[in-house]
């Protein structure tokens, strides 16, 4: 500052909210895989899109806690990763509950094509797109 006084300290970051007090295994009743995952032996990829069905939206008031929040958030297509981050839930909790909600007809699940997600050209385009985003100073990242 011009008068030689130190600038005021930055305010402490505002917490998003308290961490959930309920352990993930309680939310899923101890299950680590949903019904569909147990049958196929494969977990839903994090990029799997979830969309609420009309049945799910009509029954929102009958759903409890995390199930309600997941269906409500899926009015628009959301990935499992987005839901987990938005609701501050463990990724596998969202996977298990999404399987339950799909089985009950409250969510539709759209698993991406495995070939497209492992295509090197898609990954290259994602990397190039990320590099094209300027940082906070407006400087583009290295394009190596």
MOURLIN-V401151 format. One record per residue. N is the residue number from 1. RES is the residue in one small letter. PSI is psi in whole degrees, 0 to 359 (999 if undefined). Layout:
BEGIN
[[N/RES/PSI] [N/RES/PSI]]
END
This chain:
BEGIN
[[1/x/161] [2/x/329] [3/x/6] [4/x/354] [5/x/147] [6/x/145] [7/x/153] [8/x/147] [9/x/151] [10/x/140] [11/x/151] [12/x/145] [13/x/141] [14/x/123] [15/x/149] [16/x/328] [17/x/172] [18/x/150] [19/x/147] [20/x/138] [21/x/343] [22/x/131] [23/x/146] [24/x/322] [25/x/338] [26/x/323] [27/x/324] [28/x/10] [29/x/36] [30/x/357] [31/x/143] [32/x/358] [33/x/144] [34/x/174] [35/x/314] [36/x/323] [37/x/321] [38/x/324] [39/x/316] [40/x/337] [41/x/6] [42/x/137] [43/x/150] [44/x/133] [45/x/154] [46/x/338] [47/x/2] [48/x/132] [49/x/134] [50/x/136] [51/x/132] [52/x/141] [53/x/169] [54/x/319] [55/x/316] [56/x/315] [57/x/322] [58/x/331] [59/x/16] [60/x/319] [61/x/345] [62/x/353] [63/x/151] [64/x/147] [65/x/243] [66/x/323] [67/x/316] [68/x/313] [69/x/321] [70/x/310] [71/x/317] [72/x/321] [73/x/340] [74/x/24] [75/x/326] [76/x/150] [77/x/133] [78/x/143] [79/x/161] [80/x/319] [81/x/319] [82/x/318] [83/x/314] [84/x/316] [85/x/315] [86/x/318] [87/x/0] [88/x/47] [89/x/154] [90/x/142] [91/x/316] [92/x/333] [93/x/315] [94/x/319] [95/x/312] [96/x/313] [97/x/324] [98/x/320] [99/x/316] [100/x/314] [101/x/325] [102/x/314] [103/x/327] [104/x/357] [105/x/17] [106/x/346] [107/x/148] [108/x/145] [109/x/126] [110/x/102] [111/x/131] [112/x/156] [113/x/124] [114/x/321] [115/x/321] [116/x/326] [117/x/344] [118/x/12] [119/x/122] [120/x/326] [121/x/326] [122/x/314] [123/x/320] [124/x/317] [125/x/322] [126/x/313] [127/x/315] [128/x/321] [129/x/319] [130/x/322] [131/x/336] [132/x/353] [133/x/121] [134/x/151] [135/x/186] [136/x/340] [137/x/0] [138/x/12] [139/x/132] [140/x/150] [141/x/164] [142/x/139] [143/x/21] [144/x/999]]
END
